[in-house]
Amino acid sequence: MICAVGIIRRALAVCMLLGSVIAAGQGMGPPAVTRATPPPQILNNIEIEQKLNGPVPLDLAFRDENGQAVKLGDYFGKRPVVLALVYYDCPMLCTEVLNGMVSAFSVLKFDIGKEYEVVTVSFDPREKPELARAKKTTYLRRYGRPGAEQGWHFLTGEQPAIAALTKAVGFHYQWDTETQQFAHATALMVLTPQGRIAQYYYGVEYSPKDLRLGMVEASQGHIGTMVDQVLLYCYHYDPRTGKYGAIISRVMQIGGAITVLLLGGFLIAMFKFEPRNKRISSGRAAPRGGR
């Protein structure tokens, strides 16, 4: 019991500390498009439309970085999946997305290919596996953990498959004829092993803490620790911000439960040792026999 109480106390301390950090950082909603000035009519069609708990079509056909024909469902079934939609020849924003991903993944104690999969899909049908392979080589080198090559996948595909996937996850983008680039917003999606959308994380910098909790929740507790489960009880995913926020009532409930446990343990210890102390005192006070 003492060990469990210690774990819960540490988890509560983390809850309270992270709660104060998140309270200072919240208010961050879905991002505006961060690239330079396409025409207003294009901007009107660029957004991330959340489709939480919606399925992605796992039978979609793509090519992996080695040119092999694959199905999207090949990467589902065992672990949660982090999905990123980029195009590999993007001169600016997509590179920032990939940089943000590898930075967050490098902090996580979870390993790609062991606790979770990463699927990066190009939404430019002109891109081919050679370009995907070059990107994979670059980011695996930056990630630097063995075995990741089996868990981080860089895909290309034809327009029908790309359109079906982007529609399923609510990723709306447009080709800008003036700049000869795609105009798009940015987000990572965490999906369950069954292929349902669990969370969206916006922008180009991603909180390792939020990603970890999202993966634990998406896996239905199949990865992570007891502390993660306590944190998930203390925190709730907010779709508006793409972040986890503290649930004060639950933090207070856990704090109250810990107080009761500690007080109960103290009283039990007192009652347990009190008779012994009385016997020792009585033995010391007993009169000695005559000579």
Order of alpha helices (4+ residues) and beta strands (2+ residues): alpha-alpha-beta-beta-beta-beta-alpha-beta-alpha-beta-alpha-beta-beta-beta-beta-alpha-alpha-beta-beta-alpha
